[in-house]
Amino acid sequence: MPQPVLLYKSKLNNRGQTMFRKQNSRDRALEMVEDGLVSAEAMLTMALKYMSTDDVEDMLDCNELSERFDEAYEESLDA
C-alpha cells in the first residue's frame, strides 16, 4: 500500500513552535520512483517532455554528456 503523499513536513523551531515547509518537488519525484509509483523511464520521459530543448542541452552539457565532451567530436575539431 503506497504511503500518503506529504505535501508539507512539520518541524519544531528553536522556540518549540511547529513550522511547516513545503517538500522539495525533486525529492518527491525521486521518492515516487523509489516507491514504484512510476518507473524511472516514465519519470525521465515526463521530465524531458516538460523541459525545453535548451534546458535539455544545458543539462547534458553540465553533466559532461554533450557532444563537446565526446572524443570523436573533439578529434573532428582538431582536424
C-alpha positions in Angstrom: 0.0 0.0 0.0 1.5 3.4 -1.0 2.3 5.8 1.7 0.2 9.0 1.9 1.6 12.0 0.0 3.1 14.5 2.3 3.0 18.0 0.8 4.3 19.7 3.9 6.7 18.5 6.6 6.5 19.8 10.1 9.5 20.9 12.1 9.9 22.5 15.5 11.7 25.8 15.5 14.1 26.8 18.3 11.1 28.2 20.3 9.2 24.9 20.2 6.7 26.2 17.7 5.6 23.9 14.8 6.6 25.2 11.4 5.6 23.7 8.1 7.7 23.8 4.9 6.9 22.5 1.5 8.5 19.3 0.5 11.1 19.6 -2.3 9.5 18.5 -5.5 12.7 16.9 -6.8 12.8 14.7 -3.7 9.1 13.8 -4.1 9.7 12.8 -7.8 12.6 10.5 -6.7 10.5 9.0 -3.9 7.8 8.2 -6.4 10.3 6.3 -8.5 11.8 4.6 -5.4 8.3 3.6 -4.2 7.4 2.1 -7.5 4.6 4.6 -8.2 6.2 5.5 -11.6 9.1 3.9 -13.4 12.4 5.7 -13.9 11.9 5.7 -17.6 8.4 7.2 -17.4 9.7 10.0 -15.0 12.6 10.7 -17.4 10.2 10.9 -20.3 7.9 13.3 -18.4 10.9 15.5 -17.4 12.3 15.6 -20.9 8.9 16.5 -22.5 8.4 19.2 -19.9 11.9 20.8 -20.5 12.7 23.0 -23.5 15.4 21.8 -25.9 17.7 24.4 -24.5 17.2 23.1 -21.0 18.0 19.6 -22.1 21.1 20.8 -24.0 22.3 22.7 -20.9 21.6 19.7 -18.6 23.6 17.4 -20.9 26.4 19.9 -21.1 26.5 20.5 -17.3 26.8 16.7 -16.8 29.5 16.4 -19.5 27.3 14.4 -21.7 27.0 16.8 -24.6 28.9 16.3 -27.9 31.6 18.7 -26.9 32.8 16.0 -24.4 32.7 13.3 -27.0 36.2 12.2 -28.0 35.2 11.8 -31.7 33.8 15.3 -31.7 37.0 16.7 -30.1 39.1 14.9 -32.7 37.0 16.4 -35.6 37.7 19.9 -34.3 41.4 19.2 -34.2 41.5 18.0 -37.8 
